Amino acid sequence: MKSAIFWLSLVFFALSISALVASAEDAPADDTVIVLDPLQTPEELALPETASDSAVEHAQFGLSTANQARDQALDLGREFGQQVSERAGSLDAGEGIRDQHVDARADNASARRH
């Protein structure tokens, strides 16, 4: 019984592998996969010519949303950097740290008393 199960499993595995190889050979030759580096972006993204109108519409919407998000992120990052730079230029760094340290000591001392 164990021998029959082993041979049936082996035949099933062999047939599965054969089916995978056969389906890979039937794949269209024009399908290509291009692997990019993580920081590299493709020059052009395109849907297949057989894509439906709704797929094209959704892809355009997604692309415009992604572009807006990227532009906003760049603007927000630039704005945040400018704010930090202005704050750093207007404050004496040592003075701000000293004030925070004194306040923290006062808070700790008052907490111990209660």
C-alpha angles and dihedrals in degrees: 000000000000090000092053092050090049093051093045090051091049092050091047091051092048092050091049092052090047091052092050092050092047093050091049090054091052093055115116114264094226094068109105133175120207117196114211131195112256093255096040121097125202119250093230136012116201136176119227115270089245093061115124122248091250090053090053091047093050092046091052091049092049092048093050091048091051092049092050091049092050092049092048091049091053091048094047092048092050092047092048091050091051092050092050091047092050092048092049091050094049097049131063100235094216093050093054093049093047092052092050091048093051091048091050092051091050091050092050093048093050091048091055093052094056 
